[in-house]
């Protein structure tokens, strides 16, 4: 998982494919027909790779011997390399001319004087490469340790950056075994996919470390981390576990170790195939590595989402650590043991791992209400998928840029949402049987989506492929319209479907096969499931007639629901008596219908007004706060904002009055998170009492660091940052620079992003060009000021004025999306025009798809505020 990046790109530079990936998206795996630039007539079977990295010069040199199988005779070899100098080359022991390198194609090409005959051959290459400061290929990370500034090496090879580290066939269908030998300096530890096989002393005091040979796997799963590490060890089901940290953080890995034990055992049982490697290391990387990466046997994490300190970390951190570990370990089966053949099926990796990780997290932590709260993720995916600029779950991938840009909310979260709906429809046991069948059949190999559907059809006896094609091959999703009437003492429900869109004047007519669950609202246990396959269908709902019905029971369907006016009114009246998931669904859908012009904003606000003062549902309040935040964003610079904020704060004071500032003995973890959420929002909106209390607690924290609970540290700092003067800004800045851990560092630098004073916000923006934190996170200060600081114009002007400097600090996979990400904070259509002009002049064509999406969202918000704010302001005025 290259931690969810919301970005996409146009086909770039006209790079050729052997075949269109879209035409083959629903076909079973075929090696010869798999898309890609590299010919399929030569297959790498094994890499013996030696690396000698030199951190001082940020350079590496090495050799690789690649055992090949020529499927047929050929007079050339084509493989991937980028930013590498090939220093020597030999085929079957005979030197050959150094290859022609094509940086544009990211390939090297050997023209052979003597053609290769079918059969086994060996290609030996010597090469020199670069060690970079951003997380791509082989990179160097600088960090603060108790003993001073230190550096470590790490790798980030997904999606197409193995070619930056060594010459290789860098497409996922070319599965090979790897054996790595690396020169390790004295006092350092090296970690890779497999355990150490042997070590040999070096004259410089270091040693050459050789790791055991891996199973056959894709090149992007190779991992190497090297530095002054500490290791916390454990074991589960015969697998050796390690939590690898930098100096002084070993004990902060204990929670991750215990979580890993639970999750590995659970997956061993669920998949029916045990974790196949002898060891599994989880590696905490300080600094700029953005998220987590599922390297087989050696998963890398930004330390803020792996380490947990019970004394200072929050409940939010605890839950995030567990969820990310569950996601990444799921990849050890779905992605590593079985790998998608080409990037058009990336969702097989990421959508499945998102679903499986959430399932495992919920299994072991039911009190966290994980699936209920996953509604926020589903809403984010649905919001994006409703725009005309969306894409299908399976999208055509033509080149490296598009492969890197495919890691977005559609791939991860719509993929998760669809799988949850499919599991609910097929049944949990049937779905698991299909997954076991799929894993067993394709272990150590490649697959396509069609292979998964085939396994699920076999286990269920249902036409899974026909149902799934609507959801994975076409973009968007439906709205199910529900109308009821009574006849002969029975409730007749008429279901119709149409394409749900936002800001699309001419939406494409589309049809889906939709598993719809229905139940009487007064007895949601009487659930019936109907498969809506046509534009309209009428069904009979068992039970007494007359009451309203509710659809999408449990909120497991990836679609909107629009009720007839009578049913809507009846459900609103009974709102307090509905289940949490059904209330959440009704709120979410009503808000979306407002956005689409299918409902009035007053209807949504009336539902919010029906929430009881004693309401305890974290998921419900999260949905309300997210929706009201969007309305507050539309009110920016408009006269109605102060009145709206007064009403907003009045609603939030109700849960705060129940919860208070301090944790109660035995309270639910969801209460702890709700307290944090409400305090943070009230402070941001300017509630005087909350701001004063946050300042008091911050002042005491500076004197007595243990006085501030872990759950309150981030909201208190954010509130203090929001309302900071120059002295407070300096204090937060000093805390950020002195922070030893990434969680702590982010807390203080994040607080500086919230600052309301434009002069101080300008100083925060300047931090994006300094080296006080990793460049990866430094450049995010600009986006943070745009959103958290509510100052998009200030951030946008800074980004344009310093575009070249910011681009130089960005990793390659972020450059196409960075400026669009800043501009998305706007709600003025004229800014969309500015964005398009700027990107056209500054960035290559592959950046324009993301620009189009951002511009579409900005224009949508501009039109939305014109449409709904007069009604919103009038409704607020009536509330007094």
Beta strands, then each sheet from edge to edge (+ up, - down):
strand 1: 42-54
strand 2: 59-70
strand 3: 74-80
strand 4: 85-91
strand 5: 94-95
strand 6: 100-102
strand 7: 107-116
strand 8: 119-130
strand 9: 137-145
strand 10: 148-156
strand 11: 177-184
strand 12: 189-192
strand 13: 196-201
strand 14: 207-211
strand 15: 224-227
strand 16: 229-236
strand 17: 239-246
strand 18: 279-285
strand 19: 292-293
strand 20: 298-302
strand 21: 338-340
strand 22: 445-447
strand 23: 478-487
strand 24: 490-499
strand 25: 514-520
strand 26: 528-532
strand 27: 536-541
strand 28: 549-551
strand 29: 560-563
sheet 1: 5+ 4- 8+ 2- 1+ 11+ 14- 13+
sheet 2: 3+ 7- 6+
sheet 3: 9+ 10-
sheet 4: 12+ 15-
sheet 5: 16+ 17- 18- 20- 19+
sheet 6: 21+ 22+
sheet 7: 27+ 24- 23+ 29+
sheet 8: 26+ 25- 28+
end
